[in-house]
Every structure is written in C-alpha cells, then in structure tokens.
Amino acid sequence: MKHFKAIFQKVINDFNQDKKNYFLNVIFIFLLISIPFSNFLNSSVIALFFLISLFRFNFIKEINATLILVIIFYLMMLFSWFWTIDKSLTLKSLVKEIPLLIIPICFILNKDIFRLNKSKILKYYSYSIVLFSFYFILKAFYNFKLNNDINVFFFHDLVTKELNAVHFSVFVSLALFYFLTKEFKKIKHYFFILFLLLFLFLLSSKNIIFSTIFLSGIYFFYYSKSANKMRLRNIIISGIIFLSFFSFRLIKERLMFEFKIKGESNIGHTVINKKDVGSNVISMKEAWCNKKFNQTDYFSGSSFRVYQTRLFLDFLKEEKIFWTGFGLNASYDKIEKKGIYYNVFQGNDEIEGYQKKNFHNQYIQVFAELGVIGFVILIIILFINLKNALKQKDFIHIAFAILMISLFLTESFLWRQRGVVFFTAFYCLFNNTKRVKLNR
C-alpha cells in the first residue's frame, strides 16, 4: 500500500508546478492507467474525471469542432434506440458507450482541461504499460512452472481473453512509440523499447505487429533526427515504389492464392481455437462461396472475417438497413440466425460458437447497426484525426491514428468498454487544439 501511495504522490508532485490544473492532469492519467483494470474501476475514474470537470467548470464561447464529431457519433447511437430491433441490448450498450459523450464534454466545456500536459500524460501511461507487461510475463512464467504449457506465453493466455491480446497490443504499441520517439534516451528507455517489442510479438496480433513495424519505418525515414541525415532516403523510397509497381502482378497472384488456400494462420487472430472446432480448415474462398458448412469446419482469422463480410452483404440485400442499420449492438440476433442457417460451428457448453461472434470489423459493425450515416461519421472522425496528426507533425498522434484505422479492419474495438475509453481519451487528448469561436 505504501508503494501505491508513493507512486500517487510522485505523480502529483510532478504536476505541482501547475497547481491550477494538476488535478485534471492526474485524474486523466489514472483514467488511462485504469483501462486494463476492471471496467468498474475504469468507469469510477471516468465518473470522477467528469465530476471534477464539472466542479471546475469554466465555459467560454468557443468549441472544439473536432471533438463535437465524437458527440454526434454517440447521438447517432442514441437515436438508433427509436428504430432498433432490440431495445434492451441497445439501451445496455448506450451505457457502455457513454465515454464517447462524457469525455469530449469534459474537454469542450472546461477551458482548464485545454492545458493538459500531453507529454507527461503519455509518459505515465507508457510506464504503466511497461509495468502491466512485466506483470503478465511474470504470471506466464508462474503458470508455465505449474502447467508446463508453452501457450501461456502467447496471445490471450499471456494476458486474459477478457482483456484481449489484440486490444492490449494497441496499448503496448502506443507506449512503445513514446519511448522510441524520446529525444534523449537513457539505457532504460532502450530496454523498454526492446521489452515492449518482444511483448508485442508474444501477443501475436499480426495486424498490430505489421502496423508497428510499418510505423517504425516511417518514423526512422521521416521523423527521427537521423532521417535528416539520410541522403539516400529519397532514392530508396523511389526504388521501393518502382519495384512495387512492377511486382503488382505478383502481389495480385499471391493474394488470389491466399484466398484459395486452406491456411490456418491467415492475417488476423482466430476467434476460436482449432482444437475446439475440428480439423477441416476453411479457406477464404470457401468462407465466401460455400452454401453450407459442417460442425467441424474451422475458420482462420481471415476466413472468418470474409464470412462475416458475406453476412453483412446478405443483410444489405435482405434487410432495410442501409440508412439506419439494425440499431446499436442489435445485430447479434441476425448474425446468430444466419450462423444457424449456414450451419457454422455452433459451440457447446464450454465454447461459444461462430454464430455468437460480432463482425470483428468496426466499419462493418457501424454500417450494420447505425447505417450509412453512422459509417460516414466514423470515417470523418478517423480522417480528421489523421489529418490533424499530420498537420501537427506529432508522430505519436500519427501512430495512434494509423493504429486505429488498421485495428478497425479486424476488430469491433469501439464496441468494448476498454476500446471506446482508449480511443475517446486519446482522440480528445491529441485533437484538443483546434477551436472555433461561437457567434455572440
């Protein structure tokens, strides 16, 4: 207990120079740090952050137009209650998604929050992720000693299925970029970079690993100090573009090959372990074309997402969802019925079947449940987030923007409390710059 008290006091002392705003900074840090903990603890910190913001309420006649978009997105969810096909599920989800409303309101209506110290907030967030990762490694060694099972070092077994290895990979990646982009690095910072990179590989999310490597390349080529000294940079990039143009045909042929093969480890993690389903691996082509499946058919990560995309297109043809969607979180019943119709693995007393899974694609999930208007709002939010990041030349913001765009292709990230809090909090923190004066 003394250690926690000491840490809390250290954080407060670090912000004590700005006595007027240090409460908001400290609470916001604990809001971010609490994301991997239980949803109840995280919700409590969000409520405290909201109450402190109200207590320090200081309205000025100007708004942050960028943050208003997030509120509009939540209002779209709220309005979907009037046409949803499952009012109870939509109402329950509206409570879970409320950070999309609360956190931007705190930023918009309180001018003091405009002075949040982004650098120090990222610092403490990143150190907390190092501690979390170190804890999970120790836990894995302990479990390995007990069970002698190497799987405890990988994927969901390394963290927890509830926390989700893919989602935690995003948390780790952003922390890694904080240490990578530090101007003056100490030995411990290099250690943290290597440690988080190793941990990222153990989490086994191919999407996030690829995105992290891609972003690291961009950083070293364009944003690091060494990038300015690289005379051959433009020649190298031009060569890559030239070779890419001539290898397009080979890439196309490879993609078609991947579409047809029965690969067990396509891009994207599997939603159910193969040992729990059966030995017949379904290719992406089969996932798209088969009229019926068997209870022993196993979907790889990519083939499952192809199957879910197929369901979405079926819904667009068969249901009137183009403009309004089914309603927030109301697509589950439709997905389940389709799963029964196609006879995918139905699960058992211990394992949840494929028909119980969501779309595992944020773009499709939003389109199916909020219609084309909700989909367009989400695209605008992501576009403006990336545009602001590039304009400010803030590489961590750029990394966040690209990670979100990439993650949404394979995960319904915003439909999980940790996901919606992570996205909304960092979106508001990074984009809390552009303000528009209201007419008096």
C-alpha positions as CSV (number, residue, x, y, z in Angstrom):
1,M,0.0,0.0,0.0
2,K,2.9,2.3,0.8
3,H,4.3,1.8,-2.7
4,F,1.0,2.9,-4.3
5,K,0.8,5.9,-2.1
6,A,4.4,6.8,-3.0
7,I,3.6,6.5,-6.8
8,F,0.5,8.6,-6.4
9,Q,2.4,11.3,-4.5
10,K,5.2,11.3,-7.2
11,V,2.6,11.9,-10.0
12,I,1.1,14.7,-8.0
13,N,4.4,16.3,-7.3
14,D,5.4,16.1,-11.0
15,F,2.4,18.3,-11.9
16,N,2.6,20.5,-8.8
17,Q,4.2,23.4,-10.7
18,D,0.8,24.0,-12.4
19,K,-1.3,24.0,-9.3
20,K,-4.4,25.2,-11.1
21,N,-4.6,22.2,-13.4
22,Y,-2.7,19.3,-11.8
23,F,-5.9,17.7,-10.5
24,L,-7.2,17.3,-14.1
25,N,-3.9,16.0,-15.3
26,V,-3.5,13.4,-12.5
27,I,-7.1,12.1,-12.8
28,F,-6.8,11.9,-16.6
29,I,-3.6,9.9,-16.2
30,F,-5.4,7.5,-13.8
31,L,-8.2,7.3,-16.3
32,L,-5.8,5.9,-18.9
33,I,-3.9,3.7,-16.5
34,S,-7.1,2.1,-15.3
35,I,-8.2,0.9,-18.8
36,P,-6.6,-2.6,-18.4
37,F,-8.2,-3.0,-15.0
38,S,-11.8,-3.9,-14.4
39,N,-14.5,-2.0,-16.2
40,F,-16.0,-0.9,-12.8
41,L,-12.7,0.7,-11.7
42,N,-12.3,2.4,-15.1
43,S,-15.9,3.7,-15.0
44,S,-15.4,5.0,-11.5
45,V,-12.3,7.0,-12.6
46,I,-14.2,8.4,-15.6
47,A,-17.1,9.5,-13.3
48,L,-14.5,11.2,-11.0
49,F,-13.0,12.9,-14.0
50,F,-16.4,14.1,-15.1
51,L,-17.3,15.4,-11.6
52,I,-14.0,17.3,-11.2
53,S,-14.5,18.8,-14.7
54,L,-18.0,20.0,-13.6
55,F,-16.7,21.4,-10.3
56,R,-14.0,23.3,-12.2
57,F,-16.5,24.2,-15.0
58,N,-15.4,27.3,-16.8
59,F,-17.3,27.8,-20.0
60,I,-16.0,30.0,-22.8
61,K,-17.8,30.8,-26.0
62,E,-15.7,28.6,-28.3
63,I,-16.0,25.0,-29.2
64,N,-13.6,22.3,-30.4
65,A,-15.2,21.3,-33.7
66,T,-13.2,18.1,-33.9
67,L,-14.4,16.8,-30.6
68,I,-18.1,17.6,-31.5
69,L,-17.9,14.9,-34.1
70,V,-17.4,12.2,-31.4
71,I,-20.5,13.5,-29.5
72,I,-22.5,13.4,-32.8
73,F,-21.4,9.8,-33.2
74,Y,-22.8,9.0,-29.8
75,L,-26.0,10.9,-30.5
76,M,-26.4,8.7,-33.6
77,M,-26.2,5.7,-31.3
78,L,-28.7,7.3,-29.0
79,F,-31.2,8.0,-31.9
80,S,-30.9,4.3,-33.0
81,W,-32.9,3.4,-30.0
82,F,-36.0,4.6,-31.8
83,W,-35.6,2.1,-34.6
84,T,-33.5,-0.7,-33.1
85,I,-34.7,-4.3,-33.4
86,D,-33.6,-5.0,-29.8
87,K,-34.2,-2.1,-27.5
88,S,-32.8,-3.8,-24.4
89,L,-29.5,-4.5,-26.0
90,T,-29.3,-1.0,-27.5
91,L,-30.1,0.6,-24.1
92,K,-27.4,-1.5,-22.4
93,S,-24.9,-0.6,-25.0
94,L,-25.7,3.1,-24.7
95,V,-24.5,3.0,-21.1
96,K,-21.2,1.2,-22.2
97,E,-20.6,3.7,-25.0
98,I,-21.2,6.8,-22.8
99,P,-17.5,7.7,-22.7
100,L,-18.0,8.9,-26.3
101,L,-20.2,11.6,-24.8
102,I,-18.7,12.3,-21.3
103,I,-15.0,12.6,-22.2
104,P,-15.4,15.1,-25.1
105,I,-17.9,17.2,-23.0
106,C,-15.2,17.5,-20.3
107,F,-12.8,18.7,-22.9
108,I,-15.2,21.1,-24.6
109,L,-16.8,22.8,-21.6
110,N,-13.7,23.3,-19.4
111,K,-11.0,25.6,-20.6
112,D,-8.6,24.4,-17.9
113,I,-8.6,20.9,-19.4
114,F,-7.1,22.6,-22.5
115,R,-3.9,22.8,-20.6
116,L,-3.4,19.1,-20.1
117,N,0.2,18.2,-20.2
118,K,0.3,15.7,-23.1
119,S,3.9,14.8,-22.7
120,K,3.7,13.9,-19.0
121,I,0.4,12.1,-19.5
122,L,2.0,9.9,-22.3
123,K,5.0,9.3,-20.0
124,Y,3.0,7.9,-17.1
125,Y,0.7,5.9,-19.4
126,S,3.7,4.3,-21.1
127,Y,5.4,3.4,-17.9
128,S,2.2,1.8,-16.7
129,I,2.0,-0.4,-19.8
130,V,5.6,-1.5,-19.1
131,L,4.5,-2.5,-15.6
132,F,1.5,-4.3,-16.9
133,S,3.6,-6.2,-19.4
134,F,6.2,-7.1,-16.9
135,Y,3.4,-8.4,-14.6
136,F,2.0,-10.6,-17.4
137,I,5.4,-12.0,-18.2
138,L,5.9,-13.0,-14.5
139,K,2.5,-14.5,-14.4
140,A,3.2,-16.5,-17.6
141,F,6.4,-17.9,-16.0
142,Y,4.5,-18.9,-12.9
143,N,1.8,-20.6,-14.9
144,F,4.4,-22.4,-17.1
145,K,6.0,-23.7,-13.9
146,L,2.7,-25.0,-12.8
147,N,1.4,-26.5,-16.0
148,N,4.4,-26.8,-18.3
149,D,2.4,-25.3,-21.1
150,I,4.3,-23.1,-23.5
151,N,1.0,-21.5,-24.7
152,V,0.9,-19.3,-21.5
153,F,3.4,-17.1,-23.2
154,F,1.3,-16.2,-26.2
155,F,-1.9,-14.4,-27.2
156,H,-4.9,-14.5,-24.8
157,D,-3.2,-16.8,-22.4
158,L,-0.5,-14.3,-21.9
159,V,-2.9,-11.6,-20.8
160,T,-6.6,-12.7,-20.5
161,K,-9.3,-13.3,-23.1
162,E,-11.4,-10.5,-21.4
163,L,-8.6,-8.0,-21.7
164,N,-8.0,-9.3,-25.2
165,A,-4.5,-9.8,-26.6
166,V,-5.2,-7.7,-29.7
167,H,-6.6,-4.8,-27.8
168,F,-3.7,-4.9,-25.4
169,S,-1.3,-5.0,-28.3
170,V,-2.6,-1.5,-29.3
171,F,-1.9,-0.2,-25.8
172,V,1.6,-1.7,-25.9
173,S,2.3,-0.3,-29.4
174,L,1.4,3.3,-28.4
175,A,3.6,3.1,-25.3
176,L,6.5,1.7,-27.4
177,F,6.3,4.7,-29.7
178,Y,6.5,7.0,-26.7
179,F,9.9,5.5,-25.8
180,L,11.0,5.2,-29.4
181,T,10.4,8.9,-30.1
182,K,12.0,10.3,-26.9
183,E,14.6,12.8,-28.0
184,F,17.1,12.0,-25.2
185,K,17.1,8.2,-24.4
186,K,18.7,6.5,-21.4
187,I,19.7,2.9,-21.2
188,K,16.4,2.1,-19.5
189,H,14.4,3.6,-22.5
190,Y,16.2,1.3,-24.9
191,F,15.4,-1.6,-22.6
192,F,11.7,-0.6,-22.5
193,I,11.6,-0.4,-26.4
194,L,13.1,-3.9,-26.7
195,F,10.9,-5.4,-23.9
196,L,7.7,-3.9,-25.3
197,L,8.6,-5.0,-28.9
198,L,9.2,-8.6,-27.6
199,F,5.9,-8.5,-25.6
200,L,4.1,-7.3,-28.8
201,F,5.4,-10.3,-30.7
202,L,4.3,-12.6,-27.8
203,L,0.8,-11.1,-28.0
204,S,0.8,-12.4,-31.6
205,S,-1.5,-9.9,-33.3
206,K,-0.2,-9.8,-36.8
207,N,-2.2,-6.7,-37.7
208,I,-0.7,-4.6,-34.9
209,I,2.8,-6.1,-35.3
210,F,2.8,-5.2,-39.0
211,S,1.4,-1.7,-38.3
212,T,4.0,-1.1,-35.6
213,I,6.9,-2.2,-37.9
214,F,5.4,0.0,-40.7
215,L,5.1,3.0,-38.4
216,S,8.6,2.5,-37.1
217,G,9.9,2.6,-40.6
218,I,8.0,5.8,-41.3
219,Y,9.5,7.3,-38.1
220,F,13.1,6.4,-38.9
221,F,12.8,7.6,-42.5
222,Y,10.9,10.8,-41.9
223,Y,10.7,11.9,-38.3
224,S,13.8,10.9,-36.5
225,K,16.9,13.0,-36.3
226,S,18.8,10.5,-38.4
227,A,16.2,10.9,-41.2
228,N,17.5,14.4,-42.0
229,K,21.0,13.0,-42.5
230,M,20.0,10.2,-44.9
231,R,20.9,11.4,-48.3
232,L,19.8,8.2,-50.0
233,R,16.3,8.3,-48.4
234,N,14.5,9.6,-51.5
235,I,16.4,7.2,-53.8
236,I,15.5,4.2,-51.6
237,I,11.8,5.2,-51.4
238,S,11.7,5.8,-55.2
239,G,13.2,2.4,-55.7
240,I,10.6,0.8,-53.4
241,I,7.8,2.5,-55.4
242,F,9.4,1.4,-58.7
243,L,9.7,-2.2,-57.6
244,S,6.2,-2.2,-56.1
245,F,4.8,-1.1,-59.5
246,F,6.4,-4.0,-61.3
247,S,5.6,-6.5,-58.6
248,F,1.9,-5.6,-58.6
249,R,1.1,-8.6,-60.7
250,L,3.0,-11.0,-58.4
251,I,1.3,-9.5,-55.4
252,K,-2.1,-9.9,-57.0
253,E,-1.4,-13.5,-57.8
254,R,-0.2,-14.1,-54.3
255,L,-3.4,-12.6,-52.8
256,M,-5.5,-14.8,-55.1
257,F,-3.5,-17.8,-53.9
258,E,-4.0,-16.9,-50.3
259,F,-7.8,-16.5,-51.0
260,K,-8.0,-20.1,-52.2
261,I,-5.7,-22.0,-49.8
262,K,-6.8,-23.5,-46.5
263,G,-4.4,-21.5,-44.4
264,E,-4.6,-21.9,-40.6
265,S,-2.8,-18.7,-39.8
266,N,-4.1,-16.0,-42.2
267,I,-3.9,-12.4,-41.3
268,G,-5.9,-11.7,-38.1
269,H,-6.2,-13.8,-35.0
270,T,-8.5,-16.8,-34.8
271,V,-11.7,-16.3,-32.8
272,I,-12.0,-19.9,-31.7
273,N,-9.1,-22.4,-31.3
274,K,-8.8,-25.1,-33.9
275,K,-8.6,-27.8,-31.2
276,D,-12.1,-26.7,-30.1
277,V,-13.7,-26.9,-33.5
278,G,-12.3,-29.5,-35.9
279,S,-9.6,-30.3,-38.5
280,N,-11.2,-29.1,-41.7
281,V,-9.7,-25.6,-42.3
282,I,-11.9,-23.3,-44.3
283,S,-10.2,-21.1,-47.0
284,M,-11.3,-17.6,-47.6
285,K,-12.8,-18.7,-50.9
286,E,-14.9,-21.4,-49.2
287,A,-16.0,-18.9,-46.5
288,W,-17.3,-16.7,-49.3
289,C,-18.8,-19.3,-51.5
290,N,-19.9,-22.4,-49.5
291,K,-23.7,-22.7,-49.2
292,K,-23.4,-24.7,-46.0
293,F,-20.7,-25.6,-43.5
294,N,-20.1,-28.5,-41.1
295,Q,-19.7,-28.5,-37.4
296,T,-16.0,-29.5,-37.8
297,D,-15.2,-26.6,-40.1
298,Y,-12.6,-24.3,-38.7
299,F,-12.3,-20.6,-39.8
300,S,-8.9,-18.9,-39.7
301,G,-8.7,-15.2,-38.8
302,S,-9.1,-14.0,-42.4
303,S,-11.6,-16.6,-43.5
304,F,-13.9,-15.8,-40.5
305,R,-13.8,-12.1,-41.4
306,V,-14.6,-13.0,-45.1
307,Y,-17.6,-15.0,-43.8
308,Q,-18.7,-12.1,-41.6
309,T,-18.4,-9.7,-44.5
310,R,-20.6,-12.1,-46.5
311,L,-23.2,-12.0,-43.8
312,F,-23.2,-8.2,-43.9
313,L,-23.8,-8.1,-47.6
314,D,-26.6,-10.6,-47.2
315,F,-28.2,-8.3,-44.7
316,L,-27.9,-5.3,-47.0
317,K,-29.8,-7.3,-49.7
318,E,-32.4,-8.8,-47.4
319,E,-33.0,-6.1,-44.7
320,K,-33.7,-2.4,-44.9
321,I,-30.6,-1.3,-43.0
322,F,-28.8,0.9,-45.5
323,W,-29.9,4.2,-43.9
324,T,-30.5,3.2,-40.3
325,G,-28.9,-0.1,-39.5
326,F,-30.3,-2.7,-37.0
327,G,-29.7,-0.3,-34.1
328,L,-26.7,-0.1,-31.7
329,N,-25.5,-3.6,-30.8
330,A,-28.7,-5.1,-32.2
331,S,-27.1,-7.2,-35.0
332,Y,-26.3,-10.2,-32.8
333,D,-29.7,-11.9,-33.2
334,K,-29.4,-11.6,-37.0
335,I,-25.9,-12.9,-37.1
336,E,-26.9,-15.9,-34.9
337,K,-29.8,-16.8,-37.2
338,K,-27.5,-16.6,-40.2
339,G,-24.9,-18.7,-38.5
340,I,-27.6,-21.4,-37.8
341,Y,-28.7,-21.1,-41.4
342,Y,-25.2,-21.6,-42.8
343,N,-24.5,-24.3,-40.1
344,V,-21.2,-22.9,-38.8
345,F,-19.8,-24.4,-35.6
346,Q,-22.5,-23.8,-33.0
347,G,-20.3,-24.3,-29.9
348,N,-21.1,-26.3,-26.8
349,D,-21.4,-25.9,-23.1
350,E,-17.8,-24.6,-22.8
351,I,-17.1,-22.9,-26.2
352,E,-19.1,-20.1,-27.8
353,G,-19.9,-20.8,-31.5
354,Y,-19.2,-18.7,-34.5
355,Q,-22.8,-17.6,-34.7
356,K,-22.3,-15.7,-31.4
357,K,-19.5,-13.5,-32.6
358,N,-19.8,-9.9,-33.8
359,F,-18.5,-8.7,-37.1
360,H,-14.9,-8.3,-35.9
361,N,-14.7,-5.2,-38.2
362,Q,-15.6,-1.8,-36.8
363,Y,-16.5,-0.3,-40.2
364,I,-18.9,-3.1,-41.0
365,Q,-20.2,-3.2,-37.4
366,V,-21.1,0.5,-37.5
367,F,-22.7,0.3,-41.0
368,A,-24.8,-2.7,-40.0
369,E,-26.0,-1.1,-36.8
370,L,-26.1,2.6,-37.5
371,G,-26.5,2.7,-41.2
372,V,-24.5,4.6,-43.8
373,I,-24.8,7.9,-41.8
374,G,-23.1,6.4,-38.8
375,F,-20.5,4.8,-41.1
376,V,-19.7,8.2,-42.7
377,I,-19.4,9.9,-39.3
378,L,-16.9,7.3,-38.2
379,I,-14.9,7.8,-41.4
380,I,-14.9,11.5,-41.0
381,I,-13.7,11.1,-37.4
382,L,-10.8,8.9,-38.5
383,F,-9.9,11.2,-41.4
384,I,-9.8,14.3,-39.3
385,N,-7.8,12.5,-36.6
386,L,-5.2,11.6,-39.2
387,K,-5.3,15.0,-40.9
388,N,-4.7,16.8,-37.5
389,A,-1.8,14.4,-36.7
390,L,-0.1,15.0,-40.0
391,K,-0.6,18.8,-39.7
392,Q,0.8,18.9,-36.2
393,K,3.7,16.6,-37.2
394,D,3.2,14.7,-33.9
395,F,4.4,11.2,-34.6
396,I,2.7,9.6,-31.6
397,H,-0.6,11.1,-32.8
398,I,0.2,9.8,-36.3
399,A,0.9,6.3,-34.8
400,F,-2.4,6.4,-32.9
401,A,-4.4,7.5,-36.0
402,I,-2.9,4.7,-38.2
403,L,-3.2,2.1,-35.5
404,M,-6.9,2.9,-35.1
405,I,-7.6,2.8,-38.9
406,S,-5.8,-0.6,-39.1
407,L,-7.3,-2.1,-36.0
408,F,-10.9,-1.3,-37.1
409,L,-10.4,-3.6,-40.1
410,T,-10.1,-6.7,-37.8
411,E,-11.8,-5.7,-34.5
412,S,-15.1,-4.1,-33.4
413,F,-12.9,-2.1,-30.9
414,L,-15.4,0.6,-30.0
415,W,-18.0,-1.9,-29.0
416,R,-15.8,-2.9,-26.0
417,Q,-15.6,-0.6,-23.0
418,R,-11.8,-0.6,-22.9
419,G,-11.7,0.1,-26.6
420,V,-14.1,3.0,-26.5
421,V,-12.4,4.6,-23.5
422,F,-8.9,4.2,-25.0
423,F,-10.0,5.6,-28.4
424,T,-12.0,8.5,-27.0
425,A,-9.5,9.6,-24.3
426,F,-6.5,9.7,-26.7
427,Y,-8.6,11.2,-29.5
428,C,-9.6,14.0,-27.2
429,L,-6.1,14.4,-25.9
430,F,-4.4,14.6,-29.3
431,N,-7.1,16.7,-31.0
432,N,-7.7,19.2,-28.2
433,T,-6.2,22.1,-30.2
434,K,-8.5,23.5,-32.9
435,R,-11.3,25.6,-31.5
436,V,-14.0,27.6,-33.3
437,K,-15.5,30.8,-31.8
438,L,-19.2,30.9,-31.4
439,N,-21.2,33.9,-32.5
440,R,-22.1,36.2,-29.6
